Amino acid sequence: MNQVRDIMEKNVITIDYSKTALDASIILKEREISFLVIMKGEKIMGIVSESDIVRKVAAENLKPSEIKLEEIMSKNFKWVTPDTKIEQAVQKMLNSIIRRLIVLENEKLVGVITQTNFAEFLRSKLLINATVDNIESEQN
């Protein structure tokens, strides 16, 4: 059975806890990503997403350069370990109604898994199964 480590993104983009919503927005735009993991040293403090910035800064007409990430970040992030079964991770995301999970090993950030990772994994599985079915039907 496949584990989170098989499909997680290992290159997680992070930002320092002391930065602002403007700093985060610039990184999100430059990297063409939808969220950042907020770190204070080696410790994960939370997550900030594009929607956090839109809802908590732009929609409130606040100045992004004056809003610290700690004011808008999601502190109650969900996480799994690399050896968590993919099905369990999917269930955790569905139960929590979230789009991403942080992957921790010994309390250290080692990756992230998103809905996109799951979709790519499922697509690969479906293509492999279809190929096997085609080969088997050609042999019969």
Number of C-alpha atoms within 10 A of each C-alpha: 5 12 16 24 19 13 18 21 16 13 9 17 15 17 20 18 19 12 16 20 26 18 17 26 22 11 17 18 11 9 10 9 13 13 21 21 23 25 17 12 9 10 12 21 19 21 24 24 19 17 12 18 23 13 13 18 19 14 10 10 10 13 12 18 13 12 18 17 26 18 12 19 22 16 14 9 16 16 19 20 22 21 13 14 16 22 13 13 22 20 11 17 18 11 9 11 9 14 12 21 21 23 25 16 13 7 11 12 20 18 23 25 26 18 14 11 17 18 11 12 16 12 12 12 12 12 12 12 12 12 12 12 12 11 11 10 9 8 7 5
